[in-house]
Amino acid sequence: MTDFTIRVDQNKYLPAGSQEVHGIITVEASGPVERAPVAEAAEVIIIDTSGSMAYGKIADARKAAQAAIDTLRDGVYFAVISGDHQAEVVFPGTGQLVPADAQSRNAAKAAVSQLRADGGTAMGRWLRRAADLFSAHQVGHPGAIRHAILLTDGKNEHEPAPEFDANLTYCTGKFVCDCRGVGTDWVVAEVRRIGSALLGSVMDVRRPEELEADFRAMTEAAMGKTVADVALRVWTPRAATLNFVKQVSPALEDLTGRRTEVDALTGDYPTGAWGGESREYHVSVRVPSGNVGQEMRAGLVKLVIPGTGQVLASGNILAQWSDDPVQSTRINPRVAHYTGQQELASLIQEGLQARNDGNEELATARLGRARGIAQQAGNEETAKLLDKVIDVDPETGTARLKRVVDKADEIALDTRSVRTVRMRKDPEN
């Protein structure tokens, strides 16, 4: 049985008159390695087969899909979708999910080997078809683990924006989807929107030949999930206002707008499926100011199984007013770290947008500031990616944009801007 724990990191002491309370919620899932029963797990592999996938990419995509199929556990229900301007279930021929075994894997890989690149791109239609596959099969029970992989190399050019919006809304909450963009012609913001709505990861794959290992790793991770759906339930006092709830590790994701009301004071925020892993969340609450010495509970955070009321773990966010400046002005190191990581992501995205808009002054300021934060936070990967876009004078610290930037480097920086690093040293509470 997977065990969950919650730890709250914060400085509860506030100066007189202050109302803002912040806490970093660390959720840890651990325990014996017990995978979910195969009858309660399903996988749909979605491969972009639009015309732009020609010239070698489709061959590597076929290998990647076949690697994912080989990685499925026996008994896990699965299907493969070929996506162009429509969505076709290329395996199984019945258009329904089937359990993985030697025979079905071989048949699926044979079907994948016939994939050809032709047509347009309509990712929302692909996702809707996957959602219908999951729903029609009714895998296991409402707590079943449903996971999809989506690969694309281009823009969503053959699906009107309102249709894409409707399809994404239709799919939200039905399954988790990890997305991959290969090459340099896909739009990071577009694919990130899919990953965000469907609580999955988004990563760039620079070279098509890297897809096979990546698909195998994604499928292995999906096979390791043990709990299908967990919600972060946040209660705040009647006179308080919840400012935001954000996932801050391993990647940034603003969950504030995903709230499902439980009652007037309580809301659930989706976190998706879990295996043995740790994630961190930033919760901010505005409370009425109190008197010196007064203490209150500014929030109660629980981890729950939606629809069952089962509480897996809980923790308090506290506030206490103090006239001791040493107590009340100290910023919790974990709060400071992840606040900086959120600023880093915003600076990178704003800087890249300014660069694409031709505003070199703003781009330089944003990306130069981002480089300093990345170095200070120990985010070496992001610092290296920034060094491919800007030059920084080691003597003065002055930044300037590089005149020539590899498009793949720009995409990598944008894609990975939301991936965070943990603190170098775990601070004391």
HELIX and SHEET records of a PDB file:
HELIX    1   1 VAL A   38  GLU A   40  5                                   3    
HELIX    2   2 GLY A   51  MET A   53  5                                   3    
HELIX    3   3 LYS A   57  THR A   71  1                                  15    
HELIX    4   4 ALA A  102  VAL A  112  1                                  11    
HELIX    5   5 MET A  123  HIS A  137  1                                  15    
HELIX    6   6 ALA A  161  CYS A  171  1                                  11    
HELIX    7   7 VAL A  188  ALA A  197  1                                  10    
HELIX    8   8 PRO A  208  GLU A  210  5                                   3    
HELIX    9   9 LEU A  211  MET A  223  1                                  13    
HELIX   10  10 THR A  256  ARG A  258  5                                   3    
HELIX   11  11 PRO A  325  SER A  328  1                                   4    
HELIX   12  12 PRO A  333  ASN A  356  1                                  24    
HELIX   13  13 GLU A  360  ALA A  377  1                                  18    
HELIX   14  14 GLU A  380  LEU A  386  1                                   7    
HELIX   15  15 LYS A  407  ARG A  416  1                                  10    
SHEET    1   A 5 ASP A   3  ASP A   9  0                                        
SHEET    2   A 5 GLU A  20  SER A  30 -1                                        
SHEET    3   A 5 GLU A 277  ARG A 286 -1                                        
SHEET    4   A 5 THR A 241  SER A 249 -1                                        
SHEET    5   A 5 GLU A 253  ASP A 254 -1                                        
SHEET    1   B 6 TYR A  13  PRO A  15  0                                        
SHEET    2   B 6 GLN A 310  SER A 322  1                                        
SHEET    3   B 6 GLU A 295  ILE A 305 -1                                        
SHEET    4   B 6 VAL A 227  TRP A 235 -1                                        
SHEET    5   B 6 THR A 266  TRP A 274 -1                                        
SHEET    6   B 6 THR A 260  ASP A 263 -1                                        
SHEET    1   C 6 ALA A  87  PHE A  91  0                                        
SHEET    2   C 6 TYR A  77  GLY A  83 -1                                        
SHEET    3   C 6 ALA A  41  ASP A  48  1                                        
SHEET    4   C 6 ILE A 145  THR A 152  1                                        
SHEET    5   C 6 VAL A 176  VAL A 182  1                                        
SHEET    6   C 6 VAL A 202  VAL A 205  1                                        
SHEET    1   D 3 ALA A  87  PHE A  91  0                                        
SHEET    2   D 3 TYR A  77  GLY A  83 -1                                        
SHEET    3   D 3 VAL A  98  PRO A  99 -1                                        
SHEET    1   E 2 ILE A 390  VAL A 392  0                                        
SHEET    2   E 2 ALA A 399  LEU A 401 -1                                        
END                                                                             
